Amino acid sequence: MKAITREVNLELGRPTADEALRRLEAELEAARHMNTPLLKLIHGYGSSGKGGRIRTASRKYLLAQQEKGRIAAVVPGERFTIFDETTRRALQQYPHLRQDRDLERENMGVTFVFMRRF
């Protein structure tokens, strides 16, 4: 069975960080109901060059969800490399990720969310 990666652009429509978080919550819930194993979040890095509010808020929220056991793993785009242990395990479980355009690009504007343990 081929794993499905759902790509979610949290920046679309230039929302506030709070609006983006509400959308993220809804997307995580939808992924659970649809049994979607992977989400690739596009949140951008922020125009200030210091890391945007959506990026910061999303990652903080995702780490809290991981600690609560609601998601299995979070891999920030800058760690989406074969040198990262979690990424290596994900690539074994989901080989199609080797074709993702952000592999090895250290893209701080994306985050990968794994809904299931691997």
C-alpha positions as CSV (number, residue, x, y, z in Angstrom):
1,M,0.0,0.0,0.0
2,K,1.4,3.4,-1.0
3,A,1.6,5.9,1.8
4,I,-0.2,9.2,1.2
5,T,1.4,12.5,2.1
6,R,-1.1,15.3,2.4
7,E,0.5,18.7,1.8
8,V,-1.1,21.6,3.8
9,N,-0.2,25.2,3.1
10,L,-0.8,27.0,6.4
11,E,0.3,30.3,4.7
12,L,-2.4,30.3,2.1
13,G,-4.5,33.5,2.4
14,R,-2.0,35.1,4.7
15,P,-3.7,34.1,8.0
16,T,-2.7,35.2,11.5
17,A,-0.8,32.7,13.6
18,D,-4.0,31.9,15.5
19,E,-6.0,31.3,12.3
20,A,-3.2,29.0,11.0
21,L,-3.2,27.1,14.3
22,R,-6.9,26.5,14.0
23,R,-6.4,25.2,10.5
24,L,-3.6,23.0,11.7
25,E,-5.8,21.5,14.4
26,A,-8.5,20.8,11.8
27,E,-6.0,19.2,9.4
28,L,-4.7,16.9,12.1
29,E,-8.2,15.9,13.1
30,A,-9.0,15.2,9.4
31,A,-5.8,13.2,9.0
32,R,-6.8,11.0,12.0
33,H,-10.3,10.4,10.5
34,M,-9.0,9.7,7.0
35,N,-6.2,7.6,8.3
36,T,-3.6,9.7,6.6
37,P,-0.2,8.7,7.8
38,L,1.8,11.8,6.8
39,L,1.3,15.6,6.6
40,K,3.7,18.0,5.1
41,L,3.1,21.5,6.4
42,I,4.1,24.5,4.6
43,H,4.3,27.4,7.0
44,G,7.1,29.5,5.6
45,Y,10.1,30.9,7.4
46,G,8.7,34.4,7.9
47,S,9.6,37.6,6.1
48,S,11.5,39.0,9.1
49,G,14.3,36.5,8.5
50,K,14.0,35.4,12.2
51,G,11.4,32.7,11.8
52,G,7.8,33.5,11.3
53,R,5.0,33.4,13.8
54,I,3.1,30.7,12.0
55,R,6.3,28.5,11.9
56,T,7.0,29.1,15.5
57,A,3.4,28.6,16.7
58,S,2.9,25.5,14.6
59,R,6.1,23.7,15.7
60,K,5.4,24.5,19.4
61,Y,1.9,23.1,19.0
62,L,3.1,20.0,17.1
63,L,5.7,19.2,19.8
64,A,3.0,19.4,22.5
65,Q,0.8,17.1,20.4
66,Q,3.7,14.6,20.1
67,E,4.3,14.7,23.9
68,K,0.6,13.9,24.4
69,G,0.9,11.0,22.0
70,R,-1.5,12.4,19.5
71,I,1.1,12.3,16.7
72,A,4.1,10.0,16.3
73,A,6.9,12.3,15.2
74,V,7.7,15.7,13.9
75,V,10.6,16.5,11.6
76,P,11.4,20.1,10.9
77,G,12.4,20.7,7.2
78,E,15.9,21.7,8.3
79,R,16.3,18.2,9.7
80,F,14.8,16.4,6.8
81,T,18.0,14.8,5.8
82,I,19.5,11.3,5.7
83,F,21.7,12.2,8.6
84,D,18.7,12.5,10.9
85,E,17.7,9.3,12.6
86,T,13.9,10.0,12.5
87,T,14.1,10.9,8.8
88,R,16.0,7.7,8.1
89,R,13.3,5.6,9.8
90,A,10.6,7.5,8.0
91,L,12.4,6.9,4.6
92,Q,12.4,3.1,5.4
93,Q,8.7,3.1,6.2
94,Y,7.7,5.5,3.5
95,P,10.1,5.2,0.6
96,H,8.1,7.7,-1.5
97,L,9.6,10.4,0.7
98,R,12.9,10.0,-1.1
99,Q,11.3,11.8,-4.0
100,D,10.2,14.8,-1.9
101,R,11.7,18.0,-3.2
102,D,12.7,19.1,0.3
103,L,14.9,16.1,1.2
104,E,18.4,17.4,1.9
105,R,17.4,21.1,1.3
106,E,17.3,22.2,4.9
107,N,14.0,24.0,4.2
108,M,13.0,25.8,7.4
109,G,9.7,26.7,5.9
110,V,8.2,23.2,6.1
111,T,7.6,20.5,8.8
112,F,6.8,16.9,8.3
113,V,4.2,15.3,10.7
114,F,4.0,11.5,11.1
115,M,0.6,10.4,12.4
116,R,1.6,6.8,13.0
117,R,4.6,5.1,14.8
118,F,7.2,3.7,12.5
